[in-house]
Amino acid sequence: MLDQFESIKVCIGYKMPDGTVITDSMPDTPELIEATAVHEEWEGWRTSTANCRRWDDLPKQARLPAPARGTGRRQD
């Protein structure tokens, strides 16, 4: 799904109403309602990752430090 974009906006934290920015966890739900997402724009890869099964198979730009990333319909 992300294979087609020239760049990708990645949420790197949350700005709270008091101005503090949380980058190491997600605020509790009541606080999250008042928070604003903080984004960075990262370079896309514009090539298919559908057949990638190992980290090294991914294009360099697709090796984002994300906790969960799919490479297609099957998640094996």
C-alpha positions as a Python dict, from the first residue, in 0.01 Angstrom:
ca = {
    (1, 'M'): (0, 0, 0),
    (2, 'L'): (281, 243, 82),
    (3, 'D'): (487, 131, -218),
    (4, 'Q'): (342, 396, -448),
    (5, 'F'): (422, 714, -255),
    (6, 'E'): (717, 947, -320),
    (7, 'S'): (721, 1034, 51),
    (8, 'I'): (549, 910, 365),
    (9, 'K'): (445, 1111, 668),
    (10, 'V'): (531, 918, 984),
    (11, 'C'): (390, 1007, 1326),
    (12, 'I'): (687, 1044, 1560),
    (13, 'G'): (509, 1179, 1866),
    (14, 'Y'): (221, 1376, 2012),
    (15, 'K'): (212, 1744, 2108),
    (16, 'M'): (5, 1797, 2420),
    (17, 'P'): (-203, 2110, 2490),
    (18, 'D'): (62, 2235, 2736),
    (19, 'G'): (325, 2224, 2458),
    (20, 'T'): (514, 1914, 2572),
    (21, 'V'): (587, 1652, 2307),
    (22, 'I'): (562, 1282, 2390),
    (23, 'T'): (778, 1062, 2168),
    (24, 'D'): (826, 743, 2369),
    (25, 'S'): (464, 633, 2419),
    (26, 'M'): (107, 710, 2323),
    (27, 'P'): (-95, 932, 2558),
    (28, 'D'): (-391, 781, 2743),
    (29, 'T'): (-718, 804, 2550),
    (30, 'P'): (-860, 1111, 2730),
    (31, 'E'): (-531, 1298, 2672),
    (32, 'L'): (-503, 1174, 2314),
    (33, 'I'): (-825, 1356, 2224),
    (34, 'E'): (-648, 1685, 2300),
    (35, 'A'): (-313, 1588, 2145),
    (36, 'T'): (-185, 1680, 1799),
    (37, 'A'): (20, 1430, 1600),
    (38, 'V'): (378, 1533, 1519),
    (39, 'H'): (492, 1407, 1178),
    (40, 'E'): (817, 1373, 987),
    (41, 'E'): (822, 1327, 611),
    (42, 'W'): (1035, 1032, 503),
    (43, 'E'): (1146, 933, 154),
    (44, 'G'): (929, 671, -17),
    (45, 'W'): (1060, 376, -217),
    (46, 'R'): (817, 348, -515),
    (47, 'T'): (885, -21, -573),
    (48, 'S'): (683, -328, -477),
    (49, 'T'): (744, -497, -142),
    (50, 'A'): (482, -768, -207),
    (51, 'N'): (738, -1049, -233),
    (52, 'C'): (965, -931, 47),
    (53, 'R'): (982, -1184, 330),
    (54, 'R'): (1298, -1074, 510),
    (55, 'W'): (1420, -737, 634),
    (56, 'D'): (1705, -742, 381),
    (57, 'D'): (1454, -793, 96),
    (58, 'L'): (1300, -450, 160),
    (59, 'P'): (1420, -138, -23),
    (60, 'K'): (1643, 70, 206),
    (61, 'Q'): (1379, 345, 245),
    (62, 'A'): (1117, 86, 349),
    (63, 'R'): (1319, -28, 651),
    (64, 'L'): (1140, 209, 886),
    (65, 'P'): (1166, 145, 1260),
    (66, 'A'): (793, 70, 1282),
    (67, 'P'): (656, -192, 1524),
    (68, 'A'): (427, -354, 1267),
    (69, 'R'): (461, -337, 891),
    (70, 'G'): (293, -548, 629),
    (71, 'T'): (432, -631, 288),
    (72, 'G'): (110, -743, 127),
    (73, 'R'): (-217, -919, 191),
    (74, 'R'): (-62, -1218, 368),
    (75, 'Q'): (119, -1140, 690),
    (76, 'D'): (352, -1439, 728),
}
